[in-house]
Amino acid sequence: MIIALYDVSGIQEYIFQSSRMRENIGASSIVGRVLKEHLPQVLNELKAEQKRNVVLDWEEQETFAFTDSAVDIEIVYNGGGNAMVAFRNVEDFHTVNERLSLRLLQVSYSLHLAIAAVESDGVNFVADKRRLDQRLTAVKACMLRPRPIGAFPFSEQEARSGLPITSYDQHTGHNVSTMQKLKLRQGHQDVQDRNNSSSKRWAVEMEELVRQREEDSYVAVVHIDGNGMGKQIRSRMEQWEASYSYAEAVCAMRELSSSITARFRNTFEETVAELIHSLPVDHWVKSREKLPIRPLILDGDDLTFVCLGEWGLPLAAKLLEKLHMETSESGKSEEVSMSACAGVAFVHSHYPFNLAYEISEDCCKSAKQARLTAGEEHGSYIAFEVVRGSQLDKEAGKRQSYRVGEGQMGERDYAKLDQYMRQMAVTNWPRWRLEKLYEAIKGQPELLQLYVKECESRGYSLQSLGVDKDGEDSISQTALLDALELQGMFDIEVFASALKQREGERT
C-alpha cells in the first residue's frame, strides 16, 4: 500500500496578507477547508466514479479498516494542519493528487499543496510515519512556489500582492484581485452562515475590535503554540513502535490527533466564555452585538486570534493557565502535556496584519526561548510587543518574557505584572506622572531617584503602585516598566472575580 501525507504550504502569508478582517476570515476558512472538506470530497468523487471502497469517517473507526483487503482508500487521520491517507494502488494516489491540486487552485488561487508518500508493507506504522515526516520536510524545502500571473502592462493592480485587478467586491466597495475575491466571497459566506446558525458573536470587521475608532485604539494579535508537542508525539510513537501492531498504532495516532485539537479548541471557547461572564453587567461589551474577538487559526496546538487590545494579555495568560492544566489521553500511553507559550503584538487597528502576526510569532519564540533558558520543559511563558505608530521600538529584541503560573510573584512572573497593571489602574497617580515615571526609569538612575523623591513629596509613592519597599533600588529591573508601557491596554475587570476568589483562598 501507499501512505501519503498532505500539507498546505504558505498558510500564514495567505491568511494575514490583508488588513481587512473579512478577507482574513475568508482566507482562514479556505485554508481550514482544504483538507477537512475538499480532500474528502475528492475521495468521494473517486468512490462514485470508479466504485472504490473509501473510508472517510476516520474518527469513528474502532480499527484500521485498511487491513481489510476490500478497502481501497482510507483516511488515516486528518488534523493538526495535515492529513494522512492510505491507498491500495498508485493510480488512485495520482488521481487524488491531481484533483486536489486543481481544487486548491480554484478555491485559493495561490496556496500550494505539499505531498509526501512512501510504500508500506503494513508492518510498522511508526517507521512509516517517520519516513513520511522526513520526506515531507525535504519536499517543502525544495518545492517551487510559483506565483500567479502578475499585472499586465497598463492594468490596475492590487497594492499588497501586485496581482491584477479582476473583479469588484460590493461589500467593501473596492476593486479586487482574483485571490481577494475568493477570500472575500468565503468570508462573506462564513459571516452569513454564523449569523444564521450560530450563537457565537465573533467580530467580523476591524472596527468591532476597538472601543471606538480613534488614533490610540489598539488591537492585540495573539499567537499561542504548544510546548514540545512534536517531541512528545515522537516519544509516544516510540512506545507504540515497541508494543503496538500497525492497526493499533494508527488508532492511537487518530485518538491523539483529534484529542489535541479538541483540547485546544474547547479551552479557547471555555476561556472566552469565562471572560465574558467575569465582566460586570454594565460593562460596555455586554450591549454589543459582536464580541471584540476573532479566532483566525485554531488547528492542533496552533492558535492565533485577534482581540480588543485591553484583553490581549489577560486572555492569553488565562489560556496558558488553563492549557497547562489540561492533558490529553494519548491512546493507552501516558498523558501529553498541553502547556504552551504565547506572543502578543499590540498594534493600531490599521496596522498591516501580516507584520502584526510576524511580531506576535517572534514574541512567542522569545517566550519559548525564556522557557528553555529556565530549564522548564513544560513551563508556560508569555512575551509582548507594543508598536507605537508604525515603527518597532529599537529595543524590541530586549523584550521580557513572563512565566505564567500560580503561586509565583517574582518580577519575572506574569502574576506580578498583572498586579502592577491592576494596581496602576486604581492608583491616585495622574497618567502624565506615570508616563514621566516610565521615561525616568528608562533614563539615568540619578534622575530617576530625583523624580521618585519629587513624586513622594507630593503624595505619590511607589508602594501605591505595588512596588515593595525593598525593591525600590532595583526598580529599573522590575515588571513595573512593562506595566507602565501598557497603560490603557489592560481591562482590570477581566477575570477580576476569579482573582478575588483566588486571593480569598490564599488568606
C-alpha positions as CSV (number, residue, x, y, z in Angstrom):
1,M,0.0,0.0,0.0
2,I,0.9,3.7,-0.3
3,I,0.8,6.0,2.6
4,A,0.6,9.7,1.7
5,L,0.9,12.8,3.9
6,Y,-0.7,16.1,2.7
7,D,0.2,19.6,3.9
8,V,-0.9,23.1,2.8
9,S,2.1,25.4,2.3
10,G,2.1,29.2,2.6
11,I,-0.7,29.4,5.2
12,Q,0.5,32.4,7.3
13,E,1.2,34.6,4.4
14,Y,-2.1,33.8,2.8
15,I,-4.2,34.4,5.9
16,F,-2.6,37.5,7.2
17,Q,-1.8,39.3,3.9
18,S,-4.8,41.7,4.2
19,S,-5.8,44.3,6.8
20,R,-9.5,43.6,6.0
21,M,-10.9,41.4,8.8
22,R,-13.5,39.8,6.5
23,E,-10.8,38.9,4.0
24,N,-8.7,37.3,6.7
25,I,-11.8,35.4,7.9
26,G,-12.3,34.1,4.4
27,A,-8.6,33.1,4.0
28,S,-8.6,31.2,7.3
29,S,-11.8,29.4,6.3
30,I,-10.3,28.5,2.9
31,V,-7.2,27.1,4.5
32,G,-9.2,25.1,7.0
33,R,-11.5,23.6,4.3
34,V,-8.7,22.3,2.0
35,L,-8.0,19.1,3.9
36,K,-11.1,18.9,6.1
37,E,-13.7,19.2,3.3
38,H,-12.1,19.2,-0.2
39,L,-9.9,16.1,0.4
40,P,-12.9,14.0,1.5
41,Q,-15.0,15.5,-1.4
42,V,-12.3,14.4,-3.9
43,L,-12.2,10.9,-2.4
44,N,-16.0,10.7,-2.6
45,E,-15.8,11.6,-6.3
46,L,-13.4,8.7,-6.8
47,K,-15.7,6.5,-4.9
48,A,-18.7,7.3,-7.0
49,E,-17.0,7.4,-10.4
50,Q,-14.7,4.3,-10.1
51,K,-16.6,2.3,-7.5
52,R,-13.8,2.5,-5.0
53,N,-14.3,1.4,-1.4
54,V,-13.4,4.5,0.6
55,V,-13.3,5.1,4.3
56,L,-13.7,8.8,5.3
57,D,-15.0,8.7,8.9
58,W,-11.6,8.0,10.4
59,E,-12.7,9.4,13.8
60,E,-15.5,6.9,14.2
61,Q,-13.4,3.8,13.2
62,E,-12.5,1.4,16.0
63,T,-9.7,-0.1,14.0
64,F,-7.7,0.5,10.8
65,A,-10.1,-0.7,8.2
66,F,-7.5,-0.8,5.5
67,T,-6.3,-4.1,6.9
68,D,-9.4,-5.5,5.2
69,S,-8.5,-6.2,1.6
70,A,-11.9,-4.8,0.4
71,V,-10.9,-1.2,1.3
72,D,-9.2,0.8,-1.4
73,I,-8.6,4.2,0.2
74,E,-8.8,5.2,3.9
75,I,-8.1,8.5,5.7
76,V,-5.7,7.6,8.5
77,Y,-6.1,10.9,10.3
78,N,-6.9,14.5,9.3
79,G,-5.9,17.2,11.8
80,G,-3.2,19.5,13.1
81,G,-2.6,21.0,9.7
82,N,-2.0,17.8,7.7
83,A,-3.7,14.7,6.6
84,M,-2.5,11.1,6.1
85,V,-4.2,8.8,3.6
86,A,-3.7,5.1,2.7
87,F,-4.1,4.0,-0.9
88,R,-4.3,0.5,-2.3
89,N,-2.9,1.4,-5.7
90,V,-0.7,4.2,-7.2
91,E,-3.3,5.2,-9.9
92,D,-5.8,6.3,-7.2
93,F,-3.0,8.2,-5.4
94,H,-2.1,10.2,-8.6
95,T,-5.7,10.9,-9.4
96,V,-6.4,12.3,-6.0
97,N,-3.3,14.5,-6.1
98,E,-4.3,16.0,-9.5
99,R,-7.9,16.7,-8.5
100,L,-7.0,18.1,-5.0
101,S,-4.3,20.3,-6.5
102,L,-6.8,21.7,-9.1
103,R,-9.4,22.2,-6.4
104,L,-6.8,24.1,-4.3
105,L,-6.0,26.4,-7.2
106,Q,-9.7,27.0,-7.8
107,V,-10.7,27.9,-4.2
108,S,-7.5,29.7,-3.1
109,Y,-5.6,30.9,-6.2
110,S,-2.2,30.9,-4.6
111,L,-1.9,28.2,-1.9
112,H,0.4,25.2,-2.6
113,L,0.0,21.5,-1.7
114,A,3.0,19.6,-0.4
115,I,2.7,15.8,-0.7
116,A,5.0,13.1,0.5
117,A,4.4,9.4,0.0
118,V,6.1,6.1,0.9
119,E,5.4,2.5,0.1
120,S,4.4,0.4,3.1
121,D,4.3,-3.3,3.9
122,G,1.8,-2.6,6.7
123,V,4.1,-3.8,9.4
124,N,5.5,-0.7,11.3
125,F,3.3,2.4,11.3
126,V,5.8,4.4,13.4
127,A,8.6,3.8,10.9
128,D,6.3,4.8,8.0
129,K,5.3,8.0,9.8
130,R,8.9,8.8,10.5
131,R,9.9,8.3,6.8
132,L,6.9,10.4,5.7
133,D,7.8,13.3,8.0
134,Q,11.4,13.3,6.7
135,R,10.2,13.2,3.1
136,L,7.6,16.0,3.6
137,T,10.3,18.2,5.2
138,A,12.5,17.6,2.1
139,V,9.6,18.3,-0.3
140,K,8.7,21.6,1.4
141,A,12.4,22.7,1.5
142,C,12.8,22.3,-2.3
143,M,9.4,22.7,-3.7
144,L,8.8,25.6,-6.2
145,R,6.0,28.0,-5.2
146,P,5.2,29.8,-8.5
147,R,3.2,33.0,-8.0
148,P,0.0,33.7,-10.0
149,I,0.5,35.7,-13.1
150,G,1.1,39.4,-12.3
151,A,-0.3,42.6,-13.7
152,F,-0.2,43.2,-17.5
153,P,1.1,46.5,-18.8
154,F,-1.4,49.3,-18.2
155,S,-3.6,47.3,-15.9
156,E,-4.6,48.2,-12.4
157,Q,-3.0,46.1,-9.7
158,E,-3.8,45.3,-6.1
159,A,-1.4,47.1,-3.7
160,R,-0.2,44.4,-1.4
161,S,0.2,41.4,-3.7
162,G,0.7,43.2,-7.0
163,L,-1.9,40.9,-8.7
164,P,-4.1,42.3,-11.4
165,I,-7.5,43.7,-10.6
166,T,-10.1,41.3,-12.0
167,S,-13.3,42.0,-10.1
168,Y,-15.3,44.3,-7.8
169,D,-16.5,43.4,-4.3
170,Q,-19.8,45.0,-3.5
171,H,-19.5,44.6,0.3
172,T,-16.2,46.5,0.6
173,G,-16.8,48.7,-2.4
174,H,-13.3,48.1,-3.8
175,N,-11.8,46.6,-7.0
176,V,-10.1,43.4,-6.0
177,S,-7.8,40.7,-7.5
178,T,-8.9,37.1,-8.1
179,M,-7.3,36.0,-4.8
180,Q,-9.0,38.7,-2.8
181,K,-12.3,37.9,-4.5
182,L,-12.0,34.3,-3.4
183,K,-11.1,35.2,0.2
184,L,-13.9,37.8,0.5
185,R,-16.5,35.6,-1.1
186,Q,-15.7,32.9,1.5
187,G,-15.6,35.5,4.3
188,H,-19.0,36.9,3.4
189,Q,-20.4,33.3,3.3
190,D,-18.9,32.4,6.7
191,V,-20.2,35.5,8.3
192,Q,-23.7,34.9,6.9
193,D,-23.6,31.2,8.0
194,R,-22.6,32.1,11.5
195,N,-25.3,34.8,11.8
196,N,-27.9,32.3,10.7
197,S,-26.9,29.2,12.6
198,S,-24.6,30.1,15.5
199,S,-24.8,32.0,18.8
200,K,-21.2,33.0,18.5
201,R,-20.7,36.7,18.2
202,W,-17.2,36.9,16.9
203,A,-16.2,40.3,15.3
204,V,-16.2,40.5,11.6
205,E,-14.9,44.0,11.0
206,M,-11.8,45.6,12.4
207,E,-13.7,48.5,14.0
208,E,-15.6,45.9,16.1
209,L,-12.3,45.1,17.9
210,V,-11.9,48.5,19.5
211,R,-14.0,50.6,21.9
212,Q,-14.2,53.5,19.4
213,R,-12.4,54.4,16.2
214,E,-9.6,56.7,17.1
215,E,-5.9,57.1,16.7
216,D,-5.0,55.4,20.0
217,S,-7.2,52.4,19.5
218,Y,-5.1,49.2,19.8
219,V,-5.9,45.6,18.9
220,A,-3.9,42.6,20.2
221,V,-2.8,39.8,17.8
222,V,-2.1,36.7,19.9
223,H,-0.2,33.7,18.8
224,I,-0.1,30.6,21.0
225,D,1.9,27.5,20.3
226,G,2.2,24.2,22.3
227,N,5.4,23.3,24.1
228,G,7.4,20.5,22.6
229,M,4.3,18.9,21.1
230,G,6.4,17.3,18.3
231,K,8.8,15.8,20.8
232,Q,6.0,14.4,22.9
233,I,4.3,12.8,19.9
234,R,7.6,11.2,18.8
235,S,8.0,9.9,22.3
236,R,4.6,8.3,22.3
237,M,5.2,6.8,18.8
238,E,8.4,5.2,20.1
239,Q,6.3,3.5,22.7
240,W,3.8,2.4,20.1
241,E,6.6,1.0,17.9
242,A,7.7,-1.3,20.6
243,S,4.3,-2.8,21.6
244,Y,1.6,-1.9,19.0
245,S,0.5,-3.6,15.8
246,Y,0.1,-1.4,12.7
247,A,-3.7,-1.0,13.3
248,E,-3.2,-0.3,17.0
249,A,-0.7,2.4,16.2
250,V,-3.0,4.0,13.6
251,C,-5.8,4.1,16.2
252,A,-3.6,5.6,18.8
253,M,-2.4,8.3,16.3
254,R,-6.0,9.1,15.4
255,E,-7.0,9.5,19.1
256,L,-4.0,11.7,19.9
257,S,-4.6,13.9,16.8
258,S,-8.3,14.5,17.4
259,S,-7.8,14.9,21.2
260,I,-5.1,17.6,20.9
261,T,-7.2,19.7,18.5
262,A,-10.3,19.3,20.6
263,R,-8.5,20.3,23.9
264,F,-7.1,23.5,22.4
265,R,-10.4,24.4,20.8
266,N,-12.5,23.7,23.9
267,T,-10.1,25.5,26.2
268,F,-10.2,28.6,23.9
269,E,-14.0,28.7,23.9
270,E,-14.3,28.0,27.6
271,T,-11.9,30.8,28.4
272,V,-13.7,33.3,26.3
273,A,-17.0,32.3,28.0
274,E,-15.3,32.8,31.4
275,L,-14.0,36.2,30.3
276,I,-17.5,37.4,29.3
277,H,-19.0,36.0,32.4
278,S,-16.4,37.8,34.6
279,L,-17.4,41.3,33.2
280,P,-19.9,43.3,35.2
281,V,-23.5,43.6,33.9
282,D,-23.0,47.3,32.9
283,H,-19.7,46.6,31.0
284,W,-19.8,48.2,27.5
285,V,-19.2,44.8,25.8
286,K,-22.5,43.4,27.2
287,S,-24.5,45.7,25.0
288,R,-22.6,45.0,21.8
289,E,-23.8,42.6,19.1
290,K,-20.3,41.4,18.4
291,L,-17.6,40.3,20.8
292,P,-14.3,42.1,20.2
293,I,-12.6,38.7,19.4
294,R,-11.9,36.8,16.2
295,P,-10.1,33.5,16.1
296,L,-8.2,33.0,12.8
297,I,-6.1,29.8,13.3
298,L,-7.4,27.1,15.6
299,D,-5.9,23.8,14.5
300,G,-3.9,21.3,16.6
301,D,-1.7,23.2,19.1
302,D,-1.6,26.3,16.9
303,L,-3.9,29.1,18.0
304,T,-4.0,32.7,16.6
305,F,-6.6,35.2,17.3
306,V,-7.1,39.0,17.3
307,C,-9.0,40.8,20.0
308,L,-9.6,44.1,21.8
309,G,-6.1,45.4,22.9
310,E,-7.2,45.6,26.5
311,W,-7.9,41.8,26.5
312,G,-4.8,40.6,24.8
313,L,-2.6,39.9,27.9
314,P,-5.2,38.7,30.4
315,L,-6.9,36.5,27.9
316,A,-3.7,35.0,26.6
317,A,-2.4,34.4,30.1
318,K,-5.6,32.7,31.2
319,L,-5.5,30.4,28.2
320,L,-1.9,29.4,29.1
321,E,-3.0,28.7,32.7
322,K,-5.9,26.5,31.6
323,L,-3.9,24.7,28.9
324,H,-1.2,24.0,31.4
325,M,-3.8,22.2,33.5
326,E,-5.3,20.3,30.5
327,T,-3.9,17.0,29.4
328,S,-4.8,14.7,26.5
329,E,-5.2,11.0,26.8
330,S,-2.9,9.5,24.1
331,G,-4.4,6.1,23.5
332,K,-3.0,3.6,26.0
333,S,0.1,5.8,26.6
334,E,0.9,8.4,29.2
335,E,-0.7,11.8,29.2
336,V,0.5,14.6,26.9
337,S,1.3,18.0,28.4
338,M,-0.8,20.7,26.8
339,S,1.3,23.6,28.1
340,A,2.1,26.4,25.6
341,C,3.8,29.8,25.2
342,A,2.2,33.0,23.8
343,G,3.3,36.1,22.0
344,V,1.1,39.2,21.9
345,A,1.5,42.1,19.5
346,F,-0.3,45.4,20.3
347,V,-0.8,47.4,17.1
348,H,-3.1,50.1,15.8
349,S,-6.2,48.7,14.1
350,H,-5.0,49.9,10.7
351,Y,-1.5,48.3,11.1
352,P,-0.6,45.8,8.4
353,F,-1.9,42.4,9.6
354,N,1.0,40.3,8.2
355,L,3.5,42.4,10.1
356,A,1.5,42.2,13.3
357,Y,1.3,38.4,13.0
358,E,5.1,38.2,12.5
359,I,5.6,40.3,15.7
360,S,3.3,38.1,17.7
361,E,5.1,35.0,16.3
362,D,8.5,36.5,17.2
363,C,7.2,37.2,20.7
364,C,6.1,33.6,21.1
365,K,9.6,32.5,20.1
366,S,11.1,34.8,22.7
367,A,8.8,33.2,25.3
368,K,9.8,29.7,24.3
369,Q,13.5,30.7,24.5
370,A,12.9,32.0,28.0
371,R,11.3,28.7,28.9
372,L,14.3,26.8,27.6
373,T,16.7,29.1,29.4
374,A,14.9,28.5,32.6
375,G,15.1,24.7,32.0
376,E,11.3,24.2,32.1
377,E,10.2,21.6,29.7
378,H,6.5,22.3,30.0
379,G,6.6,25.8,31.6
380,S,4.3,28.5,30.1
381,Y,5.7,31.9,29.2
382,I,4.3,35.0,27.6
383,A,6.0,37.9,25.8
384,F,4.6,41.0,24.2
385,E,5.5,44.0,22.0
386,V,3.8,47.4,21.8
387,V,4.1,49.0,18.3
388,R,3.7,52.8,18.7
389,G,2.8,54.4,15.4
390,S,4.2,52.4,12.5
391,Q,7.7,51.6,13.9
392,L,9.0,49.0,16.2
393,D,11.0,50.0,19.3
394,K,14.7,49.7,18.6
395,E,15.0,47.7,21.8
396,A,12.4,45.1,20.6
397,G,15.0,42.4,20.8
398,K,15.3,43.0,24.6
399,R,11.6,42.2,25.3
400,Q,11.0,40.4,28.6
401,S,9.2,37.1,28.9
402,Y,7.0,36.3,31.9
403,R,6.3,32.9,33.5
404,V,2.6,32.1,33.7
405,G,1.5,30.1,36.7
406,E,0.0,30.3,40.2
407,G,1.9,30.8,43.4
408,Q,4.8,32.8,42.0
409,M,5.1,36.6,42.4
410,G,8.7,37.3,41.3
411,E,9.5,40.2,39.0
412,R,9.6,37.8,36.0
413,D,6.3,36.2,36.8
414,Y,3.1,37.3,34.9
415,A,1.2,37.5,38.2
416,K,3.5,40.3,39.3
417,L,3.0,42.2,36.0
418,D,-0.8,41.6,36.4
419,Q,-0.7,43.0,39.9
420,Y,1.2,46.1,38.8
421,M,-1.3,46.8,36.0
422,R,-4.4,46.3,38.2
423,Q,-2.9,48.5,40.9
424,M,-1.9,51.2,38.5
425,A,-5.5,51.4,37.2
426,V,-6.8,52.3,40.7
427,T,-3.9,54.4,42.0
428,N,-4.1,58.2,42.6
429,W,-1.2,58.8,40.2
430,P,-2.1,61.0,37.3
431,R,-1.4,59.5,33.9
432,W,1.1,62.1,32.9
433,R,3.1,61.3,36.1
434,L,3.1,57.6,35.2
435,E,4.3,58.4,31.7
436,K,7.1,60.6,33.2
437,L,8.0,57.8,35.6
438,Y,8.3,55.4,32.6
439,E,10.7,57.8,30.8
440,A,12.7,58.3,34.1
441,I,13.1,54.5,34.6
442,K,14.4,54.2,31.1
443,G,16.8,57.1,31.7
444,Q,19.7,57.7,34.1
445,P,19.5,56.2,37.6
446,E,20.3,59.6,39.3
447,L,17.4,61.4,37.5
448,L,15.1,58.5,38.4
449,Q,15.8,58.9,42.1
450,L,15.3,62.6,42.0
451,Y,11.9,62.1,40.2
452,V,10.8,59.4,42.7
453,K,11.6,61.8,45.6
454,E,9.7,64.6,43.9
455,C,6.6,62.3,43.5
456,E,6.8,61.1,47.1
457,S,6.9,64.8,48.3
458,R,3.6,65.3,46.5
459,G,2.0,62.1,47.9
460,Y,2.7,59.7,45.1
461,S,4.6,56.7,46.5
462,L,5.9,53.7,44.6
463,Q,4.2,51.5,47.2
464,S,0.8,52.7,45.9
465,L,1.8,51.2,42.6
466,G,2.6,47.8,44.1
467,V,6.4,48.2,44.4
468,D,7.8,46.6,47.5
469,K,9.9,48.8,49.8
470,D,12.9,46.5,49.4
471,G,12.6,46.7,45.6
472,E,12.9,50.5,45.1
473,D,16.6,50.4,44.5
474,S,16.2,47.9,41.6
475,I,13.1,49.5,40.1
476,S,14.6,49.6,36.6
477,Q,14.8,45.8,36.5
478,T,11.2,45.2,37.6
479,A,8.0,44.4,35.7
480,L,6.8,47.9,36.6
481,L,8.5,49.2,33.5
482,D,6.4,46.9,31.2
483,A,3.3,47.7,33.2
484,L,3.8,51.4,32.6
485,E,4.3,50.8,28.9
486,L,0.9,49.0,28.9
487,Q,-1.1,51.9,30.4
488,G,-4.6,51.9,28.9
489,M,-4.2,48.5,27.4
490,F,-5.4,46.3,30.2
491,D,-9.0,45.8,31.3
492,I,-8.9,45.3,35.1
493,E,-12.5,43.9,35.1
494,V,-11.4,40.9,33.0
495,F,-11.2,37.8,35.3
496,A,-11.3,40.2,38.3
497,S,-13.8,37.9,40.1
498,A,-11.6,34.9,39.7
499,L,-8.6,36.9,41.0
500,K,-10.5,38.0,44.1
501,Q,-11.6,34.4,44.8
502,R,-8.0,33.2,44.5
503,E,-6.8,35.9,46.8
504,G,-9.5,35.0,49.3
505,E,-8.4,31.3,49.2
506,R,-4.8,32.4,50.0
507,T,-5.8,34.4,53.0
